[in-house]
Protein backbone atom coordinates (compact mmCIF):
# COMPACT_ATOMS: atom_id res chain seq x y z
CA UNK A 1 0.00 0.00 0.00
CA UNK A 2 1.32 3.44 -0.92
CA UNK A 3 1.97 5.58 2.15
CA UNK A 4 0.83 9.17 2.56
CA UNK A 5 4.49 10.20 2.71
CA UNK A 6 5.13 8.83 -0.78
CA UNK A 7 1.97 10.44 -2.14
CA UNK A 8 2.92 13.84 -0.74
CA UNK A 9 6.49 13.47 -2.02
CA UNK A 10 5.24 12.49 -5.48
CA UNK A 11 2.84 15.45 -5.61
CA UNK A 12 5.64 17.75 -4.50
CA UNK A 13 7.97 16.59 -7.28
CA UNK A 14 5.13 17.08 -9.79
CA UNK A 15 4.53 20.67 -8.63
CA UNK A 16 8.28 21.31 -8.71
CA UNK A 17 8.43 19.95 -12.26
CA UNK A 18 5.59 22.26 -13.35
CA UNK A 19 7.33 25.21 -11.69
CA UNK A 20 10.54 24.53 -13.61
CA UNK A 21 8.69 23.88 -16.86
CA UNK A 22 6.93 27.24 -16.81
CA UNK A 23 10.30 28.89 -16.13
CA UNK A 24 12.01 27.03 -18.98
CA UNK A 25 9.14 27.68 -21.41
CA UNK A 26 7.82 31.13 -20.38
CA UNK A 27 5.13 31.15 -23.04
CA UNK A 28 2.87 29.20 -20.69
CA UNK A 29 0.08 31.16 -19.05
CA UNK A 30 0.83 32.69 -15.65
CA UNK A 31 -1.91 30.48 -14.23
CA UNK A 32 0.50 27.53 -14.30
CA UNK A 33 3.00 29.43 -12.14
CA UNK A 34 0.28 30.38 -9.65
CA UNK A 35 -0.93 26.76 -9.53
CA UNK A 36 2.64 25.48 -9.02
CA UNK A 37 3.33 28.03 -6.27
CA UNK A 38 0.13 27.06 -4.47
CA UNK A 39 0.98 23.38 -4.74
CA UNK A 40 4.52 23.93 -3.44
CA UNK A 41 3.18 26.01 -0.55
CA UNK A 42 0.72 23.26 0.46
CA UNK A 43 3.51 20.67 0.28
CA UNK A 44 5.74 22.96 2.34
CA UNK A 45 3.10 23.08 5.08
CA UNK A 46 2.85 19.27 4.99
CA UNK A 47 6.64 18.90 5.26
CA UNK A 48 6.84 21.36 8.15
CA UNK A 49 4.15 19.48 10.03
CA UNK A 50 5.77 16.13 9.24
CA UNK A 51 9.17 17.30 10.46
CA UNK A 52 7.67 19.00 13.53
CA UNK A 53 8.81 22.41 12.23
CA UNK A 54 12.46 21.36 12.44
CA UNK A 55 14.48 23.24 9.79
CA UNK A 56 17.84 21.66 8.97
CA UNK A 57 19.58 24.37 6.95
CA UNK A 58 18.76 27.63 8.67
CA UNK A 59 21.57 29.68 7.14
CA UNK A 60 20.05 29.64 3.67
CA UNK A 61 16.60 30.51 4.98
CA UNK A 62 17.93 33.41 7.07
CA UNK A 63 20.02 34.62 4.14
CA UNK A 64 17.20 34.76 1.62
CA UNK A 65 14.86 36.36 4.19
CA UNK A 66 17.45 39.08 4.87
CA UNK A 67 17.88 39.60 1.12
CA UNK A 68 14.12 39.83 0.67
CA UNK A 69 13.84 42.30 3.57
CA UNK A 70 16.60 44.48 2.11
CA UNK A 71 14.89 44.45 -1.29
CA UNK A 72 11.68 45.59 0.40
CA UNK A 73 13.47 48.37 2.31
CA UNK A 74 15.06 49.57 -0.93
CA UNK A 75 11.60 50.50 -2.23
CA UNK A 76 11.72 53.44 0.21
CA UNK A 77 14.52 55.17 -1.74
CA UNK A 78 13.91 53.53 -5.14
CA UNK A 79 13.54 55.77 -8.20
CA UNK A 80 10.63 53.64 -9.40
CA UNK A 81 9.33 51.42 -6.56
CA UNK A 82 7.14 49.42 -8.95
CA UNK A 83 10.30 47.94 -10.50
CA UNK A 84 11.48 46.83 -7.06
CA UNK A 85 8.11 45.30 -6.20
CA UNK A 86 8.29 43.18 -9.35
CA UNK A 87 11.58 41.63 -8.17
CA UNK A 88 10.20 41.11 -4.66
CA UNK A 89 7.32 39.06 -6.10
CA UNK A 90 9.84 36.91 -8.00
CA UNK A 91 11.94 36.35 -4.87
CA UNK A 92 8.87 35.41 -2.78
CA UNK A 93 8.05 32.75 -5.37
CA UNK A 94 11.65 31.53 -5.21
CA UNK A 95 11.49 31.47 -1.39
CA UNK A 96 8.45 29.17 -1.45
CA UNK A 97 10.24 26.81 -3.83
CA UNK A 98 13.61 26.73 -2.06
CA UNK A 99 12.14 26.49 1.46
CA UNK A 100 10.09 23.48 0.35
CA UNK A 101 13.26 21.94 -1.15
CA UNK A 102 14.99 22.32 2.22
CA UNK A 103 12.17 20.49 3.96
CA UNK A 104 11.94 17.77 1.31
CA UNK A 105 15.59 16.66 1.33
CA UNK A 106 15.77 14.52 4.46
CA UNK A 107 18.50 12.30 2.98
CA UNK A 108 21.03 12.12 0.15
CA UNK A 109 18.68 10.32 -2.25
CA UNK A 110 16.29 13.27 -2.18
CA UNK A 111 18.98 15.48 -3.71
CA UNK A 112 19.14 13.17 -6.71
CA UNK A 113 15.36 13.43 -6.98
CA UNK A 114 15.70 17.21 -7.29
CA UNK A 115 18.41 16.84 -9.94
CA UNK A 116 16.26 14.33 -11.83
CA UNK A 117 13.24 16.66 -11.83
CA UNK A 118 15.37 19.43 -13.33
CA UNK A 119 16.82 17.02 -15.90
CA UNK A 120 13.39 15.77 -17.03
CA UNK A 121 12.01 19.33 -17.25
CA UNK A 122 14.96 20.28 -19.47
CA UNK A 123 14.24 17.28 -21.73
CA UNK A 124 10.62 18.43 -22.10
CA UNK A 125 11.88 21.91 -23.00
CA UNK A 126 14.21 20.44 -25.63
CA UNK A 127 11.36 18.43 -27.15
CA UNK A 128 9.20 21.55 -27.28
CA UNK A 129 12.00 23.50 -28.99
CA UNK A 130 12.39 20.76 -31.62
CA UNK A 131 8.64 20.77 -32.31
CA UNK A 132 8.53 24.56 -32.68
CA UNK A 133 11.74 24.90 -34.69
CA UNK A 134 11.49 26.01 -38.31
CA UNK A 135 14.45 24.25 -39.93
CA UNK A 136 14.17 26.31 -43.11
CA UNK A 137 14.77 29.51 -41.10
CA UNK A 138 17.59 28.09 -38.96
CA UNK A 139 20.59 28.80 -41.19
CA UNK A 140 22.54 31.67 -39.69
CA UNK A 141 19.86 32.26 -37.03
CA UNK A 142 19.92 31.47 -33.33
CA UNK A 143 17.32 28.93 -32.29
CA UNK A 144 14.66 31.32 -30.92
CA UNK A 145 14.93 33.46 -34.06
CA UNK A 146 13.90 30.38 -36.04
CA UNK A 147 10.87 29.76 -33.81
CA UNK A 148 7.50 31.45 -33.66
CA UNK A 149 8.06 32.85 -30.14
CA UNK A 150 8.60 36.23 -28.48
CA UNK A 151 12.38 36.52 -28.12
CA UNK A 152 11.93 39.18 -25.43
CA UNK A 153 10.43 36.61 -23.03
CA UNK A 154 12.24 33.50 -24.24
CA UNK A 155 15.77 33.95 -25.54
CA UNK A 156 18.43 31.59 -26.82
CA UNK A 157 20.76 32.22 -23.87
CA UNK A 158 18.11 30.96 -21.46
CA UNK A 159 17.65 27.76 -23.47
CA UNK A 160 21.40 27.22 -23.70
CA UNK A 161 22.01 27.73 -19.98
CA UNK A 162 19.16 25.36 -19.10
CA UNK A 163 20.58 22.63 -21.36
CA UNK A 164 24.15 23.13 -20.10
CA UNK A 165 23.03 22.80 -16.48
CA UNK A 166 20.93 19.76 -17.38
CA UNK A 167 23.97 18.05 -18.91
CA UNK A 168 25.83 18.66 -15.67
CA UNK A 169 22.89 17.14 -13.75
CA UNK A 170 23.00 14.12 -16.06
CA UNK A 171 26.73 13.83 -15.44
CA UNK A 172 25.95 13.36 -11.73
CA UNK A 173 22.82 11.24 -12.15
CA UNK A 174 24.44 8.66 -14.42
CA UNK A 175 26.82 7.70 -11.61
CA UNK A 176 23.86 5.98 -9.92
CA UNK A 177 22.37 4.28 -12.99
CA UNK A 178 22.90 0.92 -14.67
CA UNK A 179 24.46 0.51 -18.10
CA UNK A 180 21.17 0.80 -20.02
CA UNK A 181 20.26 4.12 -18.45
CA UNK A 182 23.79 5.43 -18.97
CA UNK A 183 23.40 4.86 -22.71
CA UNK A 184 20.23 6.98 -22.63
CA UNK A 185 22.13 9.73 -20.81
CA UNK A 186 24.84 9.76 -23.50
CA UNK A 187 22.27 10.03 -26.30
CA UNK A 188 20.37 12.80 -24.51
CA UNK A 189 23.65 14.61 -23.82
CA UNK A 190 24.51 14.59 -27.54
CA UNK A 191 21.08 16.04 -28.34
CA UNK A 192 21.50 18.72 -25.67
CA UNK A 193 24.98 19.62 -26.91
CA UNK A 194 23.57 20.04 -30.40
CA UNK A 195 20.85 22.26 -28.94
CA UNK A 196 23.43 24.40 -27.13
CA UNK A 197 25.33 24.91 -30.38
CA UNK A 198 22.15 26.10 -32.08
CA UNK A 199 21.44 28.64 -29.32
CA UNK A 200 24.73 30.43 -30.00
CA UNK A 201 25.14 30.95 -26.25
CA UNK A 202 28.74 31.57 -25.21
CA UNK A 203 27.82 31.49 -21.52
CA UNK A 204 26.39 28.00 -21.93
CA UNK A 205 29.68 26.59 -23.19
CA UNK A 206 31.50 28.16 -20.25
CA UNK A 207 28.90 26.88 -17.79
CA UNK A 208 29.23 23.41 -19.27
CA UNK A 209 32.94 22.80 -19.75
CA UNK A 210 34.58 24.60 -16.83
CA UNK A 211 32.81 22.72 -13.97
CA UNK A 212 33.08 19.32 -15.68
CA UNK A 213 36.81 19.86 -16.31
CA UNK A 214 37.35 20.97 -12.68
CA UNK A 215 35.30 18.03 -11.44
CA UNK A 216 37.34 15.53 -13.47
CA UNK A 217 40.68 16.99 -12.41
CA UNK A 218 39.74 16.86 -8.71
CA UNK A 219 38.46 13.29 -8.89
CA UNK A 220 41.18 11.81 -11.08
CA UNK A 221 44.34 13.34 -9.62
CA UNK A 222 46.30 10.15 -10.26
CA UNK A 223 45.54 10.55 -13.97
CA UNK A 224 45.86 14.34 -14.07
CA UNK A 225 47.83 14.50 -17.32
CA UNK A 226 45.46 12.07 -19.05
CA UNK A 227 42.50 14.21 -17.98
CA UNK A 228 44.33 17.37 -19.06
CA UNK A 229 45.14 15.92 -22.49
CA UNK A 230 41.60 14.59 -22.85
CA UNK A 231 40.17 17.98 -21.92
CA UNK A 232 42.40 19.77 -24.43
CA UNK A 233 41.43 17.33 -27.18
CA UNK A 234 37.73 17.81 -26.35
CA UNK A 235 38.09 21.61 -26.43
CA UNK A 236 39.98 21.41 -29.74
CA UNK A 237 37.25 19.20 -31.20
CA UNK A 238 34.53 21.64 -30.11
CA UNK A 239 36.53 24.57 -31.47
CA UNK A 240 36.94 22.91 -34.87
CA UNK A 241 33.25 22.00 -34.87
CA UNK A 242 32.23 25.59 -34.13
CA UNK A 243 34.63 27.27 -36.53
CA UNK A 244 34.61 24.84 -39.47
CA UNK A 245 31.00 23.63 -39.72
CA UNK A 246 29.13 26.44 -41.56
CA UNK A 247 25.87 26.02 -39.62
CA UNK A 248 27.59 26.29 -36.23
CA UNK A 249 29.96 29.02 -37.38
CA UNK A 250 27.11 31.30 -38.44
CA UNK A 251 25.27 30.75 -35.14
CA UNK A 252 27.99 30.57 -32.49
CA UNK A 253 31.38 30.79 -34.23
CA UNK A 254 30.99 34.47 -35.08
CA UNK A 255 29.83 35.18 -31.52
CA UNK A 256 32.95 33.49 -30.14
CA UNK A 257 35.06 35.69 -32.42
CA UNK A 258 33.18 38.73 -31.10
CA UNK A 259 34.01 37.59 -27.55
CA UNK A 260 37.72 37.42 -28.37
CA UNK A 261 37.47 40.88 -29.96
CA UNK A 262 35.95 42.24 -26.73
CA UNK A 263 38.79 40.75 -24.69
CA UNK A 264 41.34 42.35 -27.03
CA UNK A 265 39.44 45.67 -27.14
CA UNK A 266 38.87 45.31 -30.87
CA UNK A 267 35.11 45.08 -31.35
CA UNK A 268 32.60 46.93 -33.49
CA UNK A 269 29.56 44.73 -32.73
CA UNK A 270 26.57 46.85 -31.68
CA UNK A 271 25.33 44.34 -29.10
CA UNK A 272 28.75 43.94 -27.48
CA UNK A 273 29.41 47.70 -27.41
CA UNK A 274 26.00 48.26 -25.80
CA UNK A 275 26.79 45.80 -23.02
CA UNK A 276 30.16 47.40 -22.36
CA UNK A 277 28.51 50.83 -22.20
CA UNK A 278 25.84 49.53 -19.80
CA UNK A 279 28.60 48.39 -17.46
CA UNK A 280 30.42 51.71 -17.81
CA UNK A 281 27.27 53.72 -17.07
CA UNK A 282 26.40 51.36 -14.24
CA UNK A 283 29.75 51.81 -12.54
CA UNK A 284 29.32 55.58 -12.58
CA UNK A 285 25.78 55.31 -11.19
CA UNK A 286 27.10 53.09 -8.41
CA UNK A 287 29.74 55.69 -7.49
CA UNK A 288 26.94 58.25 -7.10
CA UNK A 289 25.03 55.99 -4.64
CA UNK A 290 27.65 53.57 -3.30
CA UNK A 291 26.16 52.51 0.04
CA UNK A 292 22.48 51.64 -0.48
CA UNK A 293 22.05 52.01 -4.25
CA UNK A 294 19.03 53.41 -6.07
CA UNK A 295 16.60 50.58 -5.33
CA UNK A 296 16.64 46.96 -6.45
CA UNK A 297 15.94 46.53 -10.19
CA UNK A 298 16.15 50.29 -10.71
CA UNK A 299 19.09 50.02 -13.09
CA UNK A 300 16.30 49.90 -15.68
CA UNK A 301 15.01 53.31 -14.55
CA UNK A 302 18.45 54.88 -14.95
CA UNK A 303 19.18 53.23 -18.31
CA UNK A 304 15.96 54.71 -19.69
CA UNK A 305 17.38 58.17 -18.98
CA UNK A 306 20.32 57.57 -21.33
CA UNK A 307 19.42 58.63 -24.91
CA UNK A 308 21.07 55.54 -26.39
CA UNK A 309 18.94 53.19 -24.26
CA UNK A 310 15.83 55.34 -23.79
CA UNK A 311 12.61 53.33 -23.71
CA UNK A 312 14.38 49.96 -23.89
CA UNK A 313 14.14 49.20 -20.15
CA UNK A 314 17.62 47.65 -20.19
CA UNK A 315 19.06 45.81 -17.21
CA UNK A 316 22.82 45.66 -16.70
CA UNK A 317 23.53 42.24 -18.27
CA UNK A 318 26.02 41.91 -15.40
CA UNK A 319 24.89 40.72 -11.97
CA UNK A 320 27.67 42.54 -10.11
CA UNK A 321 26.87 45.91 -11.66
CA UNK A 322 23.13 45.29 -11.33
CA UNK A 323 23.48 44.59 -7.59
CA UNK A 324 25.88 47.48 -6.97
CA UNK A 325 23.65 50.01 -8.73
CA UNK A 326 20.37 48.76 -7.30
CA UNK A 327 21.41 47.69 -3.78
CA UNK A 328 24.77 49.38 -3.16
CA UNK A 329 27.63 47.78 -1.28
CA UNK A 330 25.32 46.70 1.55
CA UNK A 331 23.05 44.67 -0.71
CA UNK A 332 25.96 43.41 -2.82
CA UNK A 333 27.81 42.02 0.21
CA UNK A 334 24.60 40.58 1.64
CA UNK A 335 23.75 38.75 -1.58
CA UNK A 336 27.21 37.30 -2.27
CA UNK A 337 27.77 36.34 1.38
CA UNK A 338 25.93 33.10 0.55
CA UNK A 339 28.42 32.24 -2.19
CA UNK A 340 31.42 32.91 0.04
CA UNK A 341 29.80 30.96 2.90
CA UNK A 342 29.54 27.94 0.61
CA UNK A 343 33.12 28.29 -0.65
CA UNK A 344 34.45 28.69 2.89
CA UNK A 345 32.81 25.47 4.07
CA UNK A 346 33.35 23.36 0.95
CA UNK A 347 37.05 24.08 0.54
CA UNK A 348 37.59 22.35 3.89
CA UNK A 349 35.92 19.18 2.60
CA UNK A 350 37.35 16.73 0.09
CA UNK A 351 34.32 14.72 -0.98
CA UNK A 352 32.96 14.45 -4.51
CA UNK A 353 29.83 16.34 -3.45
CA UNK A 354 31.88 19.22 -2.01
CA UNK A 355 33.87 19.50 -5.23
CA UNK A 356 30.63 19.66 -7.18
CA UNK A 357 29.51 22.59 -5.02
CA UNK A 358 32.83 24.43 -5.46
CA UNK A 359 32.76 24.01 -9.23
CA UNK A 360 29.16 25.19 -9.49
CA UNK A 361 29.63 28.25 -7.28
CA UNK A 362 32.81 29.33 -9.07
CA UNK A 363 31.31 29.01 -12.53
CA UNK A 364 28.13 30.79 -11.39
CA UNK A 365 30.17 33.73 -10.13
CA UNK A 366 32.08 33.74 -13.41
CA UNK A 367 28.94 33.67 -15.56
CA UNK A 368 27.43 36.49 -13.45
CA UNK A 369 29.77 38.80 -15.37
CA UNK A 370 27.48 38.40 -18.39
CA UNK A 371 24.01 37.84 -16.91
CA UNK A 372 21.67 39.00 -14.13
CA UNK A 373 20.91 36.05 -11.86
CA UNK A 374 19.83 37.36 -8.45
CA UNK A 375 16.14 36.73 -9.17
CA UNK A 376 16.68 33.80 -11.54
CA UNK A 377 14.81 30.66 -10.48
CA UNK A 378 17.41 28.26 -11.90
CA UNK A 379 20.24 29.97 -10.00
CA UNK A 380 18.45 29.68 -6.67
CA UNK A 381 17.35 26.11 -7.43
CA UNK A 382 20.96 24.98 -7.49
CA UNK A 383 22.10 27.40 -4.82
CA UNK A 384 19.79 25.78 -2.27
CA UNK A 385 20.93 22.32 -3.43
CA UNK A 386 24.50 23.43 -2.69
CA UNK A 387 23.47 24.42 0.83
CA UNK A 388 21.73 21.07 1.33
CA UNK A 389 24.76 19.14 0.07
CA UNK A 390 27.13 20.95 2.41
CA UNK A 391 24.81 20.51 5.38
CA UNK A 392 24.57 16.78 4.74
CA UNK A 393 28.31 16.48 4.20
CA UNK A 394 28.92 18.07 7.60
CA UNK A 395 26.24 15.97 9.31
CA UNK A 396 26.53 12.60 7.56
CA UNK A 397 26.06 10.63 10.74
CA UNK A 398 22.61 12.18 11.25
CA UNK A 399 21.22 10.90 7.94
CA UNK A 400 20.03 7.44 7.06
CA UNK A 401 19.93 6.57 3.39
CA UNK A 402 16.48 5.40 2.40
Number of C-alpha atoms within 10 A of each C-alpha: 3 6 7 9 12 10 10 15 16 12 15 23 20 16 23 22 21 20 23 23 22 19 20 22 20 16 12 12 10 11 10 15 20 13 14 23 21 15 19 26 20 15 24 22 14 19 22 16 11 12 14 9 12 12 13 16 17 13 14 20 17 11 16 21 15 15 18 19 12 20 23 18 15 25 21 13 13 23 20 19 19 13 18 22 17 12 19 22 13 13 22 16 21 21 20 17 25 24 21 22 25 22 22 22 19 19 17 17 12 16 18 17 15 20 20 19 20 24 22 16 23 25 19 14 21 21 12 12 17 14 10 15 18 16 11 7 13 17 16 16 18 22 29 23 18 17 19 10 15 12 12 7 10 16 18 19 20 19 24 27 22 25 27 25 21 25 23 20 18 21 15 16 18 16 10 10 12 9 11 8 12 17 13 11 18 15 11 17 19 12 14 21 19 13 20 25 24 25 25 26 22 20 20 23 17 16 23 22 17 14 22 18 16 15 19 16 18 16 15 12 11 10 11 14 12 13 17 14 11 13 17 13 12 13 13 12 11 14 15 13 16 21 17 13 12 13 18 22 22 19 22 23 23 15 17 18 14 18 17 13 15 16 10 9 9 11 15 11 13 8 10 16 12 15 17 15 14 22 19 13 18 25 17 12 20 23 13 13 16 18 16 22 27 28 29 33 30 27 30 22 22 22 22 16 12 13 8 11 15 14 13 12 15 17 23 28 19 20 20 23 26 29 29 28 33 31 30 24 18 15 24 22 14 16 20 15 13 19 18 14 13 18 19 12 15 23 13 9 14 12 13 11 17 21 21 20 23 22 18 24 22 17 17 19 15 14 19 18 17 16 19 18 21 17 17 15 21 18 14 19 19 19 21 20 20 24 23 23 21 21 16 20 18 13 10 13 8 9 12 10 9 8
